[in-house]
């Protein structure tokens, strides 16, 4: 969670690297100015809102936070995201815009790479959502729900329904209901790590 200005800058830099958004050349700067990546725009706004809510939630900043929340809501609806703040660690890569729904009690570690049509939430009557470790790859259509834990360095397959905890790292989880189907070198799926 962002606790100070240095954290904010670190989160932004790691998210930029994860999304492979470059500002190094003039042509990249020009392209980003006229054709900005909408997911990068969303993630930048999310990190800014997290910073102000966590670090500057006093006085006149409260009005600015209201404005940021309004903008965040607009871009969330446009991209079809339902993602609360303070869920993800640094290095988030949302690969495509499209339906992504995440419960406010879920926690996801650093270097998460996520595709469209993902649903992460609590299950029947429970409040706590899933807790995912660092370096987790979530393929399109995955559903992860319940008071469960997913370890570091895990890949979750397309359309998997994950409703129980797993303990072993470096595994691929897939199927309905999900089970371990093999091992994985997570650096081949999350290349910025």
N, C-alpha and C positions, 0 to 999 in steps of 0.2 A: 504494500500500500504506500502511496506517495505521502511522505511525511515532511518534506522540505523542498526547496527550490532545486537542490542538486538531484534529488530523487526524480523530480519532474523532468529535468533535462535528460537524465539517464533513461527514464522510461520512453521519452520521445525518441531518443537516438536508437534505442534497441528496437522500438516498434518500426522506425523508418528502415532500419537494416532488415528486419524481418519481412517487411512488405516490399523490399528492394526498390524503394523510392530514392532516387539519386538527385542531388542538387549540385553535383560537381561541375558540370559543364554548362555553358550558356544555353545550348539547345535544350538541355533537361530543365533548366530554370524557366525557359520560355514555354516549353510544353506544359510544365506544372502550373504556370500562370494561366494559360488559356484553356487547358484541358486537365484540370486537377483530378487526381484519383479520388473518387468519392469515398472509398473505404479509408484512405489515408486522412481525408478531411474529417471523417467521423472519429477516427482514433485520436487525432490531434485534439479535437473538441472534447472527447471523453477524458483525455489526460488533463486538459486544462481545467475542466469541471472538477475532476478529482482533486487537483492541486488546490483550487480555491475552496472547495468544501472542507478539505482536510486541514488546510494551513491558514486560510484567510477568512474564516467564517465569523467575522466581527464587523460591526459598524457599517460603513457605506458599502463594503464588499458584499453584504447580504443582497443588495439590489443588483449588483453585478452577477451574483450567483443565480438570481432569478432569471436574468437575461440569458445566461449561459444554459440554464435548464430548459428554457424555452427553445433556444436554438438546437440544443441536443435532442429535444423531443421532435422537432421538425425534421431533422436529418435522419433520426431513427425511423420515423414513419416513412420517409421517402425511400430508405434502403431496406425497409421491412425488418428492422432489428428491434428486439426487445431485450436490451442489455443494460442492466443497472450499472452504476459506477462502483468502483472499488472491488471488482470481481477478479480481474486478471493481473498477473504479474507482468514484468517487462518482457518485451520481445513478442508481443501478440501479432499474429498474422491472420487476419480474416481474408481468405482468398477471394471470395466472391460476395457480392451483396445478394441478398435473398433472405428467406425466412430463417431467422436465428432467434430463439427464445431461451433466456437464461433466468433461473430463479435468483432472487436477491440474496439468498443464504448460501449459494454455491460459492466456492473458491477455486480458482484455477491458477496454477503456478506459472513460472517464467517459461517463455518460448513455446507457447501454445500455437499450433497451426490448425485452423478450423475452416471447414467448407460450409456451403449453404445447407439449409434445411436441417439444422442441428437443434435439438431440444434438450436442455439440461435443467432438471427441476426436481422438486420434492414429489413424493408419491403419497397416495391416499392417507390423509390425516396427519402426516408428518410435516414439520416446518422446515427442518434442515435438508438442504439440497446436497448434491455430491461435492466431494473435495477431490480435485485432480492435482497430481503432482506436477513437477517441471518436465518440460520436453514431451508434451503429449500431443499427438497428431489425431485429429478427429475428422474422419472422412465424411462425405456428403450423406445426409439423412440419418446420422446416428442419433439415437435417443438414449440419454443417460439420466436415470432418475432414482430417487430414494436417498436415504442417509447412508451413502456408500463412499468408499475411497478407491481411487485409481492411482497406482504407483507412478513414480517417475519413469521416463523413457518408455512410454507405452503408445502403441498405435491402436486406434479403434476403427474397425472396418466400416465400410459403407452400409447404411441401413441397419447397423447393429442395434440391439436393444439391450442395454447394460443395466441390470437391476440388482446386482450384487457386487460386493467388494472383491478386489483382486489384490494379491500381495507381491507376486513376482514381477520384477522389472524386466525390461527388454523383451516384451511379449506383444503379440498381435491378438487383440480381442475382437471376435466377430460372431455373428449369428444371432438367432432369435430363439431363446435367450442367449446372451453372449457367453462365450467360453474361450479359453486360450486355444488358439489354433496354430501357434508357431512362435518363433522368436524373430526379433527385428533389430537391425542396426538403425536406430532412430536418426542418425546423422544423414541417412539417405532420404529421409522424408522431411526433416527439418534442417535445411542446409545452412541456415544462418548461425546455427548453434556452434 
